Amino acid sequence: MTALAALALGATAAAANLIGAWAVTRHAKLSLRLIELIVAFAAGFMLSLAFVGAIPEALARHPVEGAAVVLLGYLLVHLSQHTLTPHFHFGEETHQVSRAASLSALVGLLLHTFFDGVAIASGFLVDPTLGILFFLAIFLHKLPEGVTISSLVLASGESPRRAFLSAGALGVATIAGVLLTNQLAWLAEYGLALSAGVTIYVAASNLVPEFQHKRTWRLPAAFFIGAATFLALRALLGEVMG
């Protein structure tokens, strides 16, 4: 039952990649402005999830190795998105890029979105409440993921159809992460610690830089509201499901 729930939520989160791609390919400017607020909210929510929810549970299970695996998760995302990928940032790409740059960004995001699925599945293996919280965090940041990859593909000269398919590939990688976590012993054991490191990187290094330089009170407010929402929702779910 837990595995089925994780799979269902993983598929739902994957659909958010397509929603983000739709906003770009349909030039839905209102939707893109809303996604900008979601980026800030998701960053606050995800940082709270990593530091308050995931890391304590991961270190309780593996006090020594757990910290190293958290670091590994952080480093893997940095390697795939900002070392091996020559052009990458979260949000809509408005400048022309090469096809090689859009392809390398897709490859980097495929690893990241695979870990999204690992996060949902490993959260459920520890506690259904944690699995639901991971799902919510991932659903939120998958919207800007869809915007990112689809706009990069369009900026490289490819068609809207190819942009939409690229976003779909990210969703497939997420579902694969859910399925493999339930099959591979190492991921089942250390997936939570790995996901904590990935979550910290995505929130602090990908999402926060997208809004912290913009002079508006709405985005910082959304960031702090996201952090507070996690704490309130965690307490509420603990009461309902505990």
N, C-alpha and C positions, 0 to 999 in steps of 0.2 A: 504493500500500500504506500509506504514511504517513497519507494522508487518510482511508482506511478505518479505520485504527486509531484515529485521533483521533475519528472519528464514533462508533465503537463505545464508546469510553471516555466520550465526551460523553453518550451515551444512558444509560450505566450510572450516571454521576454524576447525571443528571437523575432517575433512579429514586429516589435518596436523598431528594429533595424529598417524594416520595410516602410514603416510610417515616416521615419526620418527621410528616407530616400524619396518617398512620395512628396514630401514638403519641398524638396529641392527640384525634382523633375517637373512639378506642377507650378513652380515659382510662387509658392504660397508664402508670401512675405510675412503675413500675420502669424502663420504657424512657426516660421523661423524665429520671429521675435519671442514667441512663447517658449520655444526650445532654448533660447538664450537664458531665460529665467530658470528653466528646468536644469540647465547645466550648473548654475550656481546652487540651486536647491540640492541637486544630486551630490555635489561635492561635499557639502556639509553633512548630508545624510551618510555618505559613504565613509567619511573620516570617523564619524561617531561609531559606525558599525565596525570598522576595523579595530579601533582602539578600545572600545568598550565591550563589543560583542565577540569578535573573532579572535583577537590575540589572547585574551585571558583563557578562552576555551582551548586554543591551540597549545598554549604553554602548560595548561593543566594536564593535557594528554602527553605532551613531550617537552618537559622543562628545559632540556639541553638542546636537542635537535630542532625543536620547534622554532626557536629564534633564528637559527641558521636557515631554515626553510622559508620563513617570512622574508628574510633578506634575499634569498634565492628568487622568490616570486617577484620582488621589486626589481632585481637586476635583470631578470629575463624580459620583463616588459620594456625596460630601458634599452636593452640590447636590440629587441625586435622593432621598436618604434622610433628610436632616436640615435641608434648607432649604425644599424644596417640599413635604415630607411633614410634617404637623403632629404626628403621633403615631407614633413608631417606636422600637423597641428589639428586639434579638435576644432570643429566649427566649419562653416561654409567656406570653401575655397573659391576665391573670386579672381585669381590670377591664373594665367595659362601655365600648365605644367607638362612635362613630358609623359609619354605613356609608361616609360620605365619607372618614373617616380610614382605614378598612380598604382602600378602593379606592385612595387615594393611596399607601398603603404597598405595595400590589400593583404599582402603576405604577413606584414607585421600585425595588422588587426586580426587576422585569422588566429594567430597564437593567443592574443589577448582575449578574443571572444570564446575560444576554446576554454580558457580558464574561467570565463563567466559561467559556463555550464558546470565546471568543476566546483565552483563556489556554491552554486545552488544545491548540487547533489551532496557535497560534503557537509554543508550546513544542515541538511535534513538528516544525515547520518548521525550527527551529534544531538540535534534538537530541532523538531519541526518549526518552532518559533524562529530559530536562527535561519533555517532554510527559507522561510517566508520573508524575513528581513533582507536576506541576500537577494531574493527574487525582486523585491521592490527596488533595491538599490540598483540592480542590474537593468531592470526595465527602464528606470529613469535615464541612465547614461547610455542606453542603447539608442535612444532617440537621436542624440547628437552624433553617435557613431554612424548611424545611417546617413545623416547629413554630411558627415565628413567624407565617407568613402564615395558616396554618389556624386558629390560636388567635385571631388578630385578626378573621378572618372570622366565627368563632363568637361572639366577644365583641360583634360588631356586630349579632347577631341572625339571621344567615344559617344555613342548614342545614349539617349535616356534609357532604352531597354538594357544596355550593358551596365549602366549605372544601377538600375534596379536589381539586376541579377547579381551584381557585386555585393549589394546589401543583403540579398538573400543568402549568399555564400557565408556571410558572417553569422547569420541565423543558424545555418546548418552546422557550423563549427561549434556553436553553443550547445546544440542538441547532442552533438558528438561528445562534448565534454561531460554532459550529464550521464550519457550511456557508459562511457569508459570509466568514470569514477566508480560506478557500481560493479565494474568488472575487474579493474586492476587494483591489486592489494595495496600498492604503494600510494596511489592516489586516494584510495579510501582512508588510508592511515594519515597521510600528511596533506591531503587536499585543503583542509581548513587553513593550515599555516601558510601554504602556498597562496591561497586565495586572499589571505590578509595582506600579504606583501603586494599582490597585484592591485588590490583595492586601494591601498595607500598611494601607490604610484599613480593610478588613474585619477584619483581624486586630487592629490596634491600637485602632481607634475603635469597632468593633462588638462584637467577641468579648471582648477583655480586660475592658472595663467590666462585662460580665455576671457575672464571677466574682471580680474583684479585691477587692470589698468584703465577700465572704463569709468568715466566720471558720472555715476548715477547711484542714487541710494538704493534703488530697487534690487540690484544684483547682490551687494553685500547683505542686505536684509534677507534675501532669499537663501543665502548661504547659512546664516545663523538660524533661520527658521528651519532649514533642512536638518541641522544638527539637533535642534530642540525636538523636532518631530520624531527623529529616531528614538530619542530617550523616552518620549511620551508613548510612542507606539510599542516600544519594547516592554514597558511597564504594563500597558494595556493587554498586549498579547500574553504576557506572563500570567496575568490574572485570568484571562479567558481560557487559556490552554493549559495552565498549570494545575 
